[in-house]
Each structure stands twice: as C-alpha cells, then as structure tokens.
Amino acid sequence: MSPDLVALAVVIILPLFGALIAVAAPGHGGRIAVTVALGTLAAALVLLVRVGGAEPVVVEVGTWSPPLGIALRADGPAVLLLSVSALILLCVVLYSRPLIGSRSARMNQTFWALLLLLWGALSVIFLSRDLFNLYVGLELLSLTAVALVAIEGRRETLAAALRYLLFALTGSLLYLLGVVLLYAVHGTLDLGLLSGRLGTGATDGLALAAMTAGLAAKTALFPFHVWLPPAHAGAPAPASAVLSALVPKASLYILLRLWFEGSPALAGEVVVQSLGVLGALAVLHGSLMAFRQERLKLVIAYSTVAQIGYLFLIFPIAAGEPAGADAAWRGTQFQLLSHALAKASMFLCAGLVVEAAGHDRLARLAGFARAQPMTLFAFGLAAVTLIGLPPSGGFLAKYLLFNAAFDAGVPVWSLVVLIGGLLAAAYLFRPIALAWRAPDADRTAFAPVARSRQLLPMLLAIAALSIGLAPGGPAGLMGGLP
C-alpha cells in the first residue's frame, strides 16, 4: 500500500481507534491523545505534500466504485482543513492534559474519548463525497460536540447542550430528508456522479432547500445561531476552542461542496441573495452582541457568529460576474483557515484567564496584562486576524472578498466586509483595553499559569498570521471554483 493511502487511512482510523483505547484504558487518555495527535498530524502533512505536488488521493472503500461503493477523496481544500484541524487539535490536547488530568477519573476518561471521536468525525466529513456518509459524520460530530458542552454537568451547560441538541437534530433531519429525496430520483449519493444531474429531478429543489436549511442550522447561521453562544461560552475552554474553530466549518464545508460542486447551476437568484443577506445580518448582529457582553468567552462566542457570516457572502458574490468567482472562493477558504486558528487561540487564552482569575468577567480583569502579558499578546495577535488587519490571513480573506464583490458587480457586499472589520476592532479592543487598566489596591492577585501552556495559543495566533505572510502554499491547494 502506498504511503499516501496509508496516510489517508490513518487520519480517519487513528482518532477513532484512539477513542476506543481511551475508554478501555482510563487514566491514560492524555498520553493516548498526544500519540494520536502526533500521528494524525504527521499523516495530514504527508497528504498535504502529496496533494500539493500531484493529483488528489482517491480511495474506493472495499474497491467498490460509486454508486455501489463509497469513495474518499483528499483534494486541496480537504487536506488544508485536515492539516489545520490536526494542528489545532494537537495544541488543544497539549493544553488540556494538565487541566483535564486534575479532574475526576470519569471526566478524564470521557473528555479524551469524546475529543478523539469528534476528530475522527471531522476527518470523515472532510474526505467523504457520499452524502449519506457525510450524514453519518455529521451525526457523530454533533453528538460528541453536544456531550462536550454538557461534560461538566452544570445546570447552565446542560440547558445549553439541550438547546444545541435540538438544533442539531433538526438540522440532521432536514439534511437526511434531502438525501432521501435525491437518492429516490438519481439512485446515487456520490457528489461526483450527481454533478450536472441535480436539477433534472422534480424534487431536487426541495431536497437542496431542506439540506441547505439543515446545514445552516448546524453552522449557526443567523437566525439559527441562538444555540451557539451559550454552548461555546459554557463548555470547558479546550472544548470551546474545538467547537468554535472546527465544528461549524464541517457543515459549511458540506454546504459549499453541495452547491458549488454538486449543483452550481441550480442556485437561483433568490437562494444566493437570501444566503448573502443572512450572512450580512450575522456579521452585524454577532458583532453588536459581542460588544455588549460582559464575559470574555461570550464576546468570543458572538464573534464566531459574526465571522461565520463572512463565509456565506460567497454565494451572492460567486453568482455575480465570473470575474469575482474565483477570488470569492479563495477568500472564503482563507477565512475558513484563518478564523479556525485565531478562534482556537482566543478560546485557549480565555481558558487561561479563567484559570488565573477564577472568572472571565471583563470588569474584573484590570492588571491582567501585567500579570500574564504572553496570554494577552496571543489574544491580541488572534484579534488582528479576526479584525482583518495586515499581514494576517484574515486580512487576505477579507481583501479577496472585498475585491471579488466589486469584480462581480455587487459592491454592496464589500460594505459588509468593511463594516464587519470596524465592528470587530471595537469589540475585540475592549477586553484588551480593560486588561491593561491599573488594578485596584484590593484586587486579588492572579494565579500563575505555566508558560508552556501560554505558548500554545501563541502558536495558533502566529499560524493565523503566517497564512497572510506566506499565502502561496495554501492558495496553490485551493484550486478554482468547482
């Protein structure tokens, strides 16, 4: 078996196998997770190098070709997301070991198993092309994400997890309805075989509408976002980092593949403009709500709602003049990657704030900048990416979307990008400014946090900046609009 095929198998099987071992060997979950993280990152990098210099890696499971079998495909966008996910999850694992290791044995065992199952589900989604196989990955992803939200068992987190579960199940049912309708008409669920055939069936429009609504709910697109802030703010910081950085990207990734690879001609004006308007409303609403929050984790959570909105601007921009389509496609992918790295960094920073201060109340963070400058510096670097300042990956993403909107003849969407950046600067500057205030005389000292753990969010923030400093590598794997 060739090395690239082995690498493709490893990124799917190793996290799932690691989850089983973590359950069977309680007390060793942290060491198992580190081993899995290193092995999966190495396999993802092998695929990155392999796909960067040649054609995509395609494996037909059981040597059965679609439509009878299932094909796994590691192309440019897939390996980029796999590699970024592996880097984020490696940092999360290293960050979590001392934190989770100090909790109860049950918490220790459950957390590592759930985290590794979630990792396996992400790999399945990024590599699959079969719509039902994607449904299986989505269900595993949603169930593990909900469990991570509720893992501490507090009343507020259980309520947030239940709300998340209701939205996730509704989204899954709508997606599955669309899958059933497509299979009934076309007899296949492989995206490659469906490409060019969608739209020929009488129920194709209904199927795609149901799947789009279901995936939008899972992605937390406005107004389906109400589950996200309490879920992400209430979960433990390592779980919040993964939930915000990676979980919404999986459902959006399916949505992009479905529309731009499976049925580009079926996207009517009403559909693309509606998705664009919802994306714009997400940017505005999420930003304004983030500015009003008094807890750091809620600021970051509402920021996720806003940043997800940018990703939906590709629909109206790509539907305009062809000149802007490829730039919109690349801008959206740069936004996917840079937001994932920056948001994971921010939530890990927020976790360090909670450990040091015992809370994440903004009004009581005066003096934190002097107590832990490295943590605040990492937060600031991540904020540079989310605001869209040069030379970050976020700047490149927003620059491409901004120009693409003009090239496509729909400059109104450029205004959304500009206003969103200004609002992000306002709500992200606020916690930084409050942390720089002089502390009160009777303020309790902040507890120390190991510098090695502060380096992890710094690494992710630097990676988000590096995408903008060296964009050639990622851009070469993104390809044109499918």
ROMI-452989 format. One record per residue (C-alpha): residue number from 0; residue in three letters; chain; x, y, z. Coordinates in nm, 2 decimals. Example, Ala and Ser with C-alpha at 12.3 -4.5 7.8 and 13.67 -1.06 7.14 Angstrom:
<nodes>
NODE	0	ALA	A	1.23	-0.45	0.78
NODE	1	SER	A	1.37	-0.11	0.71
</nodes>
This chain:
<nodes>
NODE	0	MET	A	0.00	0.00	0.00
NODE	1	SER	A	0.14	0.34	-0.10
NODE	2	PRO	A	0.23	0.60	0.17
NODE	3	ASP	A	-0.04	0.84	0.07
NODE	4	LEU	A	-0.31	0.57	0.10
NODE	5	VAL	A	-0.18	0.48	0.44
NODE	6	ALA	A	-0.18	0.84	0.55
NODE	7	LEU	A	-0.55	0.88	0.43
NODE	8	ALA	A	-0.64	0.57	0.64
NODE	9	VAL	A	-0.45	0.70	0.94
NODE	10	VAL	A	-0.63	1.04	0.96
NODE	11	ILE	A	-0.97	0.86	0.98
NODE	12	ILE	A	-0.89	0.54	1.17
NODE	13	LEU	A	-0.64	0.66	1.43
NODE	14	PRO	A	-0.86	0.91	1.62
NODE	15	LEU	A	-1.15	0.66	1.63
NODE	16	PHE	A	-0.92	0.38	1.74
NODE	17	GLY	A	-0.77	0.61	2.00
NODE	18	ALA	A	-1.11	0.69	2.14
NODE	19	LEU	A	-1.17	0.32	2.20
NODE	20	ILE	A	-0.84	0.28	2.38
NODE	21	ALA	A	-0.91	0.59	2.59
NODE	22	VAL	A	-1.23	0.42	2.71
NODE	23	ALA	A	-1.06	0.09	2.77
NODE	24	ALA	A	-0.76	0.23	2.95
NODE	25	PRO	A	-0.89	0.50	3.19
NODE	26	GLY	A	-0.61	0.72	3.33
NODE	27	HIS	A	-0.41	0.71	3.01
NODE	28	GLY	A	-0.63	0.92	2.79
NODE	29	GLY	A	-0.40	1.22	2.79
NODE	30	ARG	A	-0.10	1.01	2.67
NODE	31	ILE	A	-0.32	0.83	2.41
NODE	32	ALA	A	-0.45	1.16	2.28
NODE	33	VAL	A	-0.10	1.30	2.24
NODE	34	THR	A	0.01	0.99	2.05
NODE	35	VAL	A	-0.30	1.01	1.82
NODE	36	ALA	A	-0.25	1.39	1.77
NODE	37	LEU	A	0.11	1.35	1.66
NODE	38	GLY	A	0.04	1.05	1.43
NODE	39	THR	A	-0.26	1.22	1.27
NODE	40	LEU	A	-0.08	1.55	1.22
NODE	41	ALA	A	0.21	1.36	1.05
NODE	42	ALA	A	-0.04	1.17	0.82
NODE	43	ALA	A	-0.22	1.50	0.74
NODE	44	LEU	A	0.12	1.66	0.64
NODE	45	VAL	A	0.20	1.36	0.42
NODE	46	LEU	A	-0.13	1.42	0.24
NODE	47	LEU	A	-0.06	1.79	0.22
NODE	48	VAL	A	0.27	1.73	0.05
NODE	49	ARG	A	0.13	1.45	-0.18
NODE	50	VAL	A	-0.17	1.65	-0.30
NODE	51	GLY	A	0.04	1.97	-0.33
NODE	52	GLY	A	0.26	1.81	-0.59
NODE	53	ALA	A	0.02	1.58	-0.78
NODE	54	GLU	A	-0.34	1.48	-0.82
NODE	55	PRO	A	-0.59	1.43	-0.53
NODE	56	VAL	A	-0.56	1.10	-0.34
NODE	57	VAL	A	-0.88	0.89	-0.41
NODE	58	VAL	A	-0.96	0.56	-0.23
NODE	59	GLU	A	-1.26	0.35	-0.32
NODE	60	VAL	A	-1.35	0.17	0.01
NODE	61	GLY	A	-1.36	-0.21	-0.04
NODE	62	THR	A	-1.25	-0.15	-0.41
NODE	63	TRP	A	-1.62	-0.08	-0.49
NODE	64	SER	A	-1.67	0.22	-0.72
NODE	65	PRO	A	-1.96	0.46	-0.67
NODE	66	PRO	A	-2.26	0.43	-0.69
NODE	67	LEU	A	-2.22	0.09	-0.53
NODE	68	GLY	A	-1.93	0.18	-0.31
NODE	69	ILE	A	-1.80	0.49	-0.13
NODE	70	ALA	A	-1.51	0.70	-0.25
NODE	71	LEU	A	-1.28	0.90	-0.02
NODE	72	ARG	A	-1.11	1.20	-0.18
NODE	73	ALA	A	-0.82	1.41	-0.04
NODE	74	ASP	A	-0.80	1.71	-0.26
NODE	75	GLY	A	-0.65	2.06	-0.19
NODE	76	PRO	A	-0.93	2.21	0.03
NODE	77	ALA	A	-0.97	1.88	0.22
NODE	78	VAL	A	-0.60	1.85	0.31
NODE	79	LEU	A	-0.58	2.21	0.41
NODE	80	LEU	A	-0.86	2.17	0.65
NODE	81	LEU	A	-0.72	1.83	0.77
NODE	82	SER	A	-0.38	1.99	0.84
NODE	83	VAL	A	-0.52	2.30	1.02
NODE	84	SER	A	-0.75	2.07	1.22
NODE	85	ALA	A	-0.47	1.85	1.32
NODE	86	LEU	A	-0.25	2.15	1.43
NODE	87	ILE	A	-0.54	2.29	1.64
NODE	88	LEU	A	-0.63	1.96	1.80
NODE	89	LEU	A	-0.26	1.89	1.88
NODE	90	CYS	A	-0.24	2.22	2.06
NODE	91	VAL	A	-0.58	2.16	2.24
NODE	92	VAL	A	-0.46	1.81	2.35
NODE	93	LEU	A	-0.13	1.95	2.49
NODE	94	TYR	A	-0.32	2.24	2.66
NODE	95	SER	A	-0.58	2.01	2.81
NODE	96	ARG	A	-0.35	1.75	2.97
NODE	97	PRO	A	-0.28	1.93	3.30
NODE	98	LEU	A	-0.63	2.08	3.31
NODE	99	ILE	A	-0.83	1.76	3.25
NODE	100	GLY	A	-0.58	1.55	3.44
NODE	101	SER	A	-0.67	1.73	3.76
NODE	102	ARG	A	-1.04	1.65	3.72
NODE	103	SER	A	-1.22	1.33	3.82
NODE	104	ALA	A	-1.14	0.99	3.66
NODE	105	ARG	A	-1.48	0.99	3.49
NODE	106	MET	A	-1.43	1.34	3.34
NODE	107	ASN	A	-1.08	1.24	3.23
NODE	108	GLN	A	-1.19	0.93	3.05
NODE	109	THR	A	-1.50	1.09	2.89
NODE	110	PHE	A	-1.33	1.41	2.77
NODE	111	TRP	A	-1.05	1.23	2.58
NODE	112	ALA	A	-1.28	0.98	2.42
NODE	113	LEU	A	-1.52	1.25	2.30
NODE	114	LEU	A	-1.25	1.47	2.17
NODE	115	LEU	A	-1.10	1.19	1.97
NODE	116	LEU	A	-1.44	1.08	1.83
NODE	117	LEU	A	-1.50	1.44	1.72
NODE	118	TRP	A	-1.16	1.44	1.55
NODE	119	GLY	A	-1.25	1.12	1.36
NODE	120	ALA	A	-1.59	1.27	1.25
NODE	121	LEU	A	-1.41	1.58	1.12
NODE	122	SER	A	-1.18	1.36	0.91
NODE	123	VAL	A	-1.47	1.16	0.77
NODE	124	ILE	A	-1.65	1.48	0.67
NODE	125	PHE	A	-1.35	1.64	0.50
NODE	126	LEU	A	-1.27	1.33	0.30
NODE	127	SER	A	-1.61	1.19	0.21
NODE	128	ARG	A	-1.80	1.25	-0.12
NODE	129	ASP	A	-2.10	1.03	-0.04
NODE	130	LEU	A	-2.39	1.23	0.10
NODE	131	PHE	A	-2.51	0.96	0.34
NODE	132	ASN	A	-2.15	0.90	0.46
NODE	133	LEU	A	-2.14	1.27	0.53
NODE	134	TYR	A	-2.46	1.24	0.73
NODE	135	VAL	A	-2.30	0.97	0.95
NODE	136	GLY	A	-2.00	1.20	1.00
NODE	137	LEU	A	-2.23	1.49	1.09
NODE	138	GLU	A	-2.43	1.29	1.34
NODE	139	LEU	A	-2.11	1.17	1.52
NODE	140	LEU	A	-1.98	1.52	1.52
NODE	141	SER	A	-2.30	1.67	1.66
NODE	142	LEU	A	-2.34	1.41	1.93
NODE	143	THR	A	-1.98	1.44	2.05
NODE	144	ALA	A	-2.00	1.82	2.04
NODE	145	VAL	A	-2.32	1.83	2.25
NODE	146	ALA	A	-2.16	1.59	2.50
NODE	147	LEU	A	-1.85	1.81	2.53
NODE	148	VAL	A	-2.08	2.11	2.61
NODE	149	ALA	A	-2.25	1.92	2.88
NODE	150	ILE	A	-1.95	1.74	3.02
NODE	151	GLU	A	-1.92	1.94	3.34
NODE	152	GLY	A	-2.28	1.87	3.43
NODE	153	ARG	A	-2.36	2.22	3.55
NODE	154	ARG	A	-2.72	2.34	3.51
NODE	155	GLU	A	-2.65	2.61	3.26
NODE	156	THR	A	-2.43	2.39	3.05
NODE	157	LEU	A	-2.69	2.12	3.04
NODE	158	ALA	A	-2.95	2.37	2.93
NODE	159	ALA	A	-2.71	2.50	2.66
NODE	160	ALA	A	-2.63	2.14	2.54
NODE	161	LEU	A	-3.00	2.06	2.52
NODE	162	ARG	A	-3.07	2.36	2.30
NODE	163	TYR	A	-2.77	2.27	2.09
NODE	164	LEU	A	-2.90	1.91	2.06
NODE	165	LEU	A	-3.25	2.03	1.94
NODE	166	PHE	A	-3.10	2.24	1.67
NODE	167	ALA	A	-2.85	1.97	1.57
NODE	168	LEU	A	-3.12	1.70	1.54
NODE	169	THR	A	-3.35	1.93	1.34
NODE	170	GLY	A	-3.06	2.01	1.11
NODE	171	SER	A	-2.98	1.64	1.07
NODE	172	LEU	A	-3.34	1.55	0.99
NODE	173	LEU	A	-3.37	1.82	0.72
NODE	174	TYR	A	-3.04	1.71	0.57
NODE	175	LEU	A	-3.14	1.34	0.58
NODE	176	LEU	A	-3.48	1.43	0.41
NODE	177	GLY	A	-3.28	1.59	0.12
NODE	178	VAL	A	-3.06	1.29	0.10
NODE	179	VAL	A	-3.36	1.06	0.07
NODE	180	LEU	A	-3.52	1.27	-0.20
NODE	181	LEU	A	-3.20	1.28	-0.41
NODE	182	TYR	A	-3.15	0.91	-0.38
NODE	183	ALA	A	-3.51	0.84	-0.48
NODE	184	VAL	A	-3.46	1.03	-0.81
NODE	185	HIS	A	-3.10	0.97	-0.90
NODE	186	GLY	A	-3.01	0.64	-0.74
NODE	187	THR	A	-2.67	0.77	-0.62
NODE	188	LEU	A	-2.54	0.99	-0.34
NODE	189	ASP	A	-2.19	1.04	-0.48
NODE	190	LEU	A	-2.12	1.41	-0.54
NODE	191	GLY	A	-1.91	1.34	-0.84
NODE	192	LEU	A	-2.19	1.14	-1.01
NODE	193	LEU	A	-2.46	1.39	-0.90
NODE	194	SER	A	-2.27	1.68	-1.05
NODE	195	GLY	A	-2.46	1.80	-1.36
NODE	196	ARG	A	-2.76	1.59	-1.28
NODE	197	LEU	A	-2.90	1.79	-0.99
NODE	198	GLY	A	-3.20	2.00	-1.11
NODE	199	THR	A	-3.33	1.74	-1.35
NODE	200	GLY	A	-3.55	1.58	-1.09
NODE	201	ALA	A	-3.88	1.72	-0.98
NODE	202	THR	A	-3.79	1.72	-0.61
NODE	203	ASP	A	-3.43	1.83	-0.64
NODE	204	GLY	A	-3.51	2.19	-0.55
NODE	205	LEU	A	-3.69	2.07	-0.23
NODE	206	ALA	A	-3.41	1.84	-0.15
NODE	207	LEU	A	-3.15	2.11	-0.17
NODE	208	ALA	A	-3.36	2.35	0.02
NODE	209	ALA	A	-3.40	2.11	0.31
NODE	210	MET	A	-3.03	2.02	0.31
NODE	211	THR	A	-2.93	2.39	0.30
NODE	212	ALA	A	-3.16	2.47	0.59
NODE	213	GLY	A	-3.03	2.18	0.79
NODE	214	LEU	A	-2.67	2.26	0.73
NODE	215	ALA	A	-2.73	2.63	0.80
NODE	216	ALA	A	-2.87	2.54	1.14
NODE	217	LYS	A	-2.57	2.33	1.22
NODE	218	THR	A	-2.33	2.61	1.11
NODE	219	ALA	A	-2.52	2.86	1.33
NODE	220	LEU	A	-2.60	3.10	1.05
NODE	221	PHE	A	-2.82	3.38	1.17
NODE	222	PRO	A	-3.11	3.34	1.28
NODE	223	PHE	A	-3.03	2.98	1.36
NODE	224	HIS	A	-2.74	3.09	1.58
NODE	225	VAL	A	-2.91	3.11	1.92
NODE	226	TRP	A	-2.77	2.78	2.04
NODE	227	LEU	A	-2.41	2.88	1.98
NODE	228	PRO	A	-2.31	3.15	2.23
NODE	229	PRO	A	-2.43	2.97	2.55
NODE	230	ALA	A	-2.29	2.64	2.42
NODE	231	HIS	A	-1.95	2.77	2.34
NODE	232	ALA	A	-1.92	3.00	2.64
NODE	233	GLY	A	-2.03	2.73	2.88
NODE	234	ALA	A	-1.81	2.45	2.77
NODE	235	PRO	A	-1.46	2.39	2.91
NODE	236	ALA	A	-1.21	2.61	2.73
NODE	237	PRO	A	-1.04	2.33	2.53
NODE	238	ALA	A	-1.39	2.21	2.41
NODE	239	SER	A	-1.49	2.57	2.33
NODE	240	ALA	A	-1.18	2.61	2.11
NODE	241	VAL	A	-1.26	2.30	1.90
NODE	242	LEU	A	-1.64	2.37	1.89
NODE	243	SER	A	-1.58	2.73	1.76
NODE	244	ALA	A	-1.28	2.67	1.54
NODE	245	LEU	A	-1.38	2.35	1.37
NODE	246	VAL	A	-1.73	2.21	1.42
NODE	247	PRO	A	-1.92	2.48	1.23
NODE	248	LYS	A	-1.67	2.46	0.95
NODE	249	ALA	A	-1.76	2.09	0.88
NODE	250	SER	A	-2.13	2.16	0.80
NODE	251	LEU	A	-2.03	2.47	0.60
NODE	252	TYR	A	-1.78	2.26	0.41
NODE	253	ILE	A	-2.05	2.02	0.31
NODE	254	LEU	A	-2.28	2.31	0.20
NODE	255	LEU	A	-2.00	2.46	-0.02
NODE	256	ARG	A	-1.94	2.12	-0.18
NODE	257	LEU	A	-2.31	2.06	-0.23
NODE	258	TRP	A	-2.38	2.39	-0.41
NODE	259	PHE	A	-2.06	2.46	-0.59
NODE	260	GLU	A	-1.95	2.11	-0.69
NODE	261	GLY	A	-2.28	1.93	-0.70
NODE	262	SER	A	-2.53	2.18	-0.83
NODE	263	PRO	A	-2.38	2.52	-0.93
NODE	264	ALA	A	-2.65	2.58	-1.20
NODE	265	LEU	A	-2.94	2.52	-0.96
NODE	266	ALA	A	-2.86	2.81	-0.73
NODE	267	GLY	A	-3.12	3.07	-0.82
NODE	268	GLU	A	-3.10	3.44	-0.75
NODE	269	VAL	A	-3.34	3.42	-0.46
NODE	270	VAL	A	-3.13	3.14	-0.29
NODE	271	VAL	A	-2.79	3.31	-0.32
NODE	272	GLN	A	-2.92	3.65	-0.23
NODE	273	SER	A	-3.10	3.51	0.08
NODE	274	LEU	A	-2.79	3.34	0.20
NODE	275	GLY	A	-2.59	3.65	0.14
NODE	276	VAL	A	-2.84	3.86	0.34
NODE	277	LEU	A	-2.84	3.61	0.63
NODE	278	GLY	A	-2.46	3.62	0.62
NODE	279	ALA	A	-2.46	4.00	0.64
NODE	280	LEU	A	-2.71	4.00	0.92
NODE	281	ALA	A	-2.49	3.75	1.11
NODE	282	VAL	A	-2.19	3.99	1.07
NODE	283	LEU	A	-2.38	4.28	1.21
NODE	284	HIS	A	-2.58	4.10	1.48
NODE	285	GLY	A	-2.29	3.90	1.61
NODE	286	SER	A	-2.06	4.20	1.62
NODE	287	LEU	A	-2.31	4.42	1.81
NODE	288	MET	A	-2.39	4.14	2.05
NODE	289	ALA	A	-2.02	4.08	2.11
NODE	290	PHE	A	-1.97	4.44	2.20
NODE	291	ARG	A	-2.25	4.42	2.47
NODE	292	GLN	A	-2.11	4.12	2.65
NODE	293	GLU	A	-1.95	4.14	3.00
NODE	294	ARG	A	-1.78	3.80	2.99
NODE	295	LEU	A	-1.48	3.72	2.77
NODE	296	LYS	A	-1.60	3.38	2.65
NODE	297	LEU	A	-1.93	3.53	2.54
NODE	298	VAL	A	-1.75	3.80	2.34
NODE	299	ILE	A	-1.56	3.54	2.16
NODE	300	ALA	A	-1.87	3.32	2.11
NODE	301	TYR	A	-2.07	3.60	1.95
NODE	302	SER	A	-1.76	3.69	1.74
NODE	303	THR	A	-1.79	3.34	1.59
NODE	304	VAL	A	-2.15	3.42	1.49
NODE	305	ALA	A	-2.02	3.73	1.31
NODE	306	GLN	A	-1.72	3.56	1.15
NODE	307	ILE	A	-1.93	3.28	1.01
NODE	308	GLY	A	-2.14	3.54	0.83
NODE	309	TYR	A	-1.85	3.63	0.61
NODE	310	LEU	A	-1.84	3.27	0.48
NODE	311	PHE	A	-2.19	3.30	0.33
NODE	312	LEU	A	-2.10	3.60	0.13
NODE	313	ILE	A	-1.95	3.37	-0.13
NODE	314	PHE	A	-2.30	3.27	-0.25
NODE	315	PRO	A	-2.41	3.61	-0.39
NODE	316	ILE	A	-2.06	3.72	-0.49
NODE	317	ALA	A	-1.99	3.40	-0.69
NODE	318	ALA	A	-2.33	3.42	-0.86
NODE	319	GLY	A	-2.24	3.77	-1.00
NODE	320	GLU	A	-1.99	3.83	-1.28
NODE	321	PRO	A	-1.75	3.54	-1.33
NODE	322	ALA	A	-1.45	3.77	-1.27
NODE	323	GLY	A	-1.51	3.77	-0.90
NODE	324	ALA	A	-1.60	3.40	-0.85
NODE	325	ASP	A	-1.25	3.25	-0.80
NODE	326	ALA	A	-1.14	3.53	-0.57
NODE	327	ALA	A	-1.45	3.48	-0.36
NODE	328	TRP	A	-1.37	3.10	-0.35
NODE	329	ARG	A	-1.02	3.17	-0.23
NODE	330	GLY	A	-1.12	3.44	0.01
NODE	331	THR	A	-1.38	3.21	0.17
NODE	332	GLN	A	-1.11	2.93	0.22
NODE	333	PHE	A	-0.86	3.18	0.37
NODE	334	GLN	A	-1.14	3.29	0.60
NODE	335	LEU	A	-1.21	2.92	0.70
NODE	336	LEU	A	-0.84	2.86	0.78
NODE	337	SER	A	-0.75	3.18	0.95
NODE	338	HIS	A	-1.07	3.20	1.16
NODE	339	ALA	A	-1.02	2.84	1.28
NODE	340	LEU	A	-0.66	2.92	1.40
NODE	341	ALA	A	-0.74	3.26	1.55
NODE	342	LYS	A	-1.06	3.15	1.73
NODE	343	ALA	A	-0.90	2.84	1.88
NODE	344	SER	A	-0.62	3.07	2.01
NODE	345	MET	A	-0.87	3.31	2.16
NODE	346	PHE	A	-1.07	3.04	2.35
NODE	347	LEU	A	-0.75	2.89	2.48
NODE	348	CYS	A	-0.65	3.24	2.60
NODE	349	ALA	A	-0.99	3.27	2.77
NODE	350	GLY	A	-0.93	2.94	2.94
NODE	351	LEU	A	-0.60	3.07	3.08
NODE	352	VAL	A	-0.78	3.39	3.20
NODE	353	VAL	A	-1.03	3.18	3.39
NODE	354	GLU	A	-0.76	2.97	3.54
NODE	355	ALA	A	-0.56	3.27	3.65
NODE	356	ALA	A	-0.85	3.49	3.77
NODE	357	GLY	A	-1.12	3.24	3.86
NODE	358	HIS	A	-1.36	3.41	3.62
NODE	359	ASP	A	-1.38	3.58	3.28
NODE	360	ARG	A	-1.57	3.90	3.38
NODE	361	LEU	A	-1.42	4.18	3.18
NODE	362	ALA	A	-1.48	4.44	3.45
NODE	363	ARG	A	-1.26	4.25	3.69
NODE	364	LEU	A	-0.96	4.19	3.46
NODE	365	ALA	A	-0.77	4.51	3.54
NODE	366	GLY	A	-0.40	4.43	3.57
NODE	367	PHE	A	-0.41	4.10	3.38
NODE	368	ALA	A	-0.19	4.24	3.11
NODE	369	ARG	A	0.09	4.29	3.36
NODE	370	ALA	A	0.03	3.95	3.53
NODE	371	GLN	A	0.03	3.74	3.21
NODE	372	PRO	A	0.15	3.95	2.91
NODE	373	MET	A	0.21	3.65	2.69
NODE	374	THR	A	-0.15	3.54	2.71
NODE	375	LEU	A	-0.28	3.89	2.63
NODE	376	PHE	A	-0.03	3.92	2.34
NODE	377	ALA	A	-0.16	3.59	2.19
NODE	378	PHE	A	-0.51	3.72	2.22
NODE	379	GLY	A	-0.41	4.04	2.05
NODE	380	LEU	A	-0.24	3.86	1.76
NODE	381	ALA	A	-0.56	3.65	1.72
NODE	382	ALA	A	-0.76	3.97	1.72
NODE	383	VAL	A	-0.55	4.11	1.44
NODE	384	THR	A	-0.66	3.81	1.22
NODE	385	LEU	A	-1.03	3.84	1.31
NODE	386	ILE	A	-1.04	4.22	1.25
NODE	387	GLY	A	-0.87	4.17	0.92
NODE	388	LEU	A	-0.55	4.37	0.97
NODE	389	PRO	A	-0.24	4.31	0.76
NODE	390	PRO	A	-0.04	4.09	0.74
NODE	391	SER	A	-0.28	3.83	0.88
NODE	392	GLY	A	-0.47	3.55	0.70
NODE	393	GLY	A	-0.79	3.73	0.80
NODE	394	PHE	A	-0.67	4.04	0.61
NODE	395	LEU	A	-0.61	3.84	0.30
NODE	396	ALA	A	-0.95	3.67	0.32
NODE	397	LYS	A	-1.14	4.00	0.36
NODE	398	TYR	A	-0.93	4.17	0.09
NODE	399	LEU	A	-1.02	3.89	-0.16
NODE	400	LEU	A	-1.39	3.90	-0.07
NODE	401	PHE	A	-1.39	4.28	-0.08
NODE	402	ASN	A	-1.23	4.29	-0.43
NODE	403	ALA	A	-1.44	4.00	-0.55
NODE	404	ALA	A	-1.76	4.18	-0.47
NODE	405	PHE	A	-1.65	4.47	-0.69
NODE	406	ASP	A	-1.53	4.24	-0.97
NODE	407	ALA	A	-1.86	4.06	-0.96
NODE	408	GLY	A	-2.06	4.38	-0.99
NODE	409	VAL	A	-2.21	4.35	-0.64
NODE	410	PRO	A	-2.02	4.61	-0.43
NODE	411	VAL	A	-2.28	4.62	-0.15
NODE	412	TRP	A	-2.12	4.30	-0.01
NODE	413	SER	A	-1.79	4.49	0.01
NODE	414	LEU	A	-1.96	4.73	0.25
NODE	415	VAL	A	-2.05	4.44	0.48
NODE	416	VAL	A	-1.68	4.33	0.49
NODE	417	LEU	A	-1.57	4.68	0.57
NODE	418	ILE	A	-1.83	4.74	0.85
NODE	419	GLY	A	-1.77	4.40	1.00
NODE	420	GLY	A	-1.40	4.47	1.03
NODE	421	LEU	A	-1.46	4.80	1.21
NODE	422	LEU	A	-1.71	4.64	1.45
NODE	423	ALA	A	-1.46	4.36	1.52
NODE	424	ALA	A	-1.20	4.61	1.61
NODE	425	ALA	A	-1.44	4.77	1.85
NODE	426	TYR	A	-1.55	4.46	2.04
NODE	427	LEU	A	-1.20	4.30	2.05
NODE	428	PHE	A	-1.02	4.61	2.16
NODE	429	ARG	A	-1.25	4.64	2.46
NODE	430	PRO	A	-1.12	4.33	2.66
NODE	431	ILE	A	-0.76	4.42	2.57
NODE	432	ALA	A	-0.81	4.78	2.70
NODE	433	LEU	A	-0.97	4.66	3.02
NODE	434	ALA	A	-0.69	4.41	3.09
NODE	435	TRP	A	-0.44	4.70	3.06
NODE	436	ARG	A	-0.61	4.91	3.33
NODE	437	ALA	A	-0.43	4.97	3.65
NODE	438	PRO	A	-0.55	4.72	3.91
NODE	439	ASP	A	-0.74	4.83	4.23
NODE	440	ALA	A	-0.55	4.83	4.55
NODE	441	ASP	A	-0.76	4.55	4.70
NODE	442	ARG	A	-0.75	4.33	4.39
NODE	443	THR	A	-0.68	3.96	4.44
NODE	444	ALA	A	-0.36	3.85	4.26
NODE	445	PHE	A	-0.39	3.64	3.95
NODE	446	ALA	A	-0.28	3.28	3.99
NODE	447	PRO	A	0.03	3.18	3.78
NODE	448	VAL	A	-0.01	2.97	3.47
NODE	449	ALA	A	0.27	2.76	3.31
NODE	450	ARG	A	0.44	2.95	3.02
NODE	451	SER	A	0.44	2.63	2.82
NODE	452	ARG	A	0.06	2.64	2.81
NODE	453	GLN	A	0.06	3.01	2.72
NODE	454	LEU	A	0.28	2.93	2.42
NODE	455	LEU	A	0.01	2.71	2.27
NODE	456	PRO	A	-0.24	2.98	2.19
NODE	457	MET	A	0.05	3.20	2.08
NODE	458	LEU	A	0.15	2.93	1.83
NODE	459	LEU	A	-0.20	2.92	1.68
NODE	460	ALA	A	-0.22	3.30	1.66
NODE	461	ILE	A	0.12	3.31	1.48
NODE	462	ALA	A	0.00	3.04	1.24
NODE	463	ALA	A	-0.31	3.26	1.16
NODE	464	LEU	A	-0.07	3.55	1.08
NODE	465	SER	A	0.16	3.32	0.88
NODE	466	ILE	A	-0.12	3.24	0.64
NODE	467	GLY	A	-0.12	3.60	0.53
NODE	468	LEU	A	0.26	3.63	0.53
NODE	469	ALA	A	0.31	3.32	0.31
NODE	470	PRO	A	-0.02	3.27	0.12
NODE	471	GLY	A	0.13	3.10	-0.18
NODE	472	GLY	A	0.12	2.75	-0.03
NODE	473	PRO	A	-0.24	2.74	0.08
NODE	474	ALA	A	-0.35	2.93	-0.24
NODE	475	GLY	A	-0.19	2.66	-0.46
NODE	476	LEU	A	-0.41	2.39	-0.30
NODE	477	MET	A	-0.74	2.58	-0.31
NODE	478	GLY	A	-0.79	2.55	-0.68
NODE	479	GLY	A	-1.06	2.74	-0.87
NODE	480	LEU	A	-1.43	2.74	-0.81
NODE	481	PRO	A	-1.55	2.39	-0.86
</nodes>
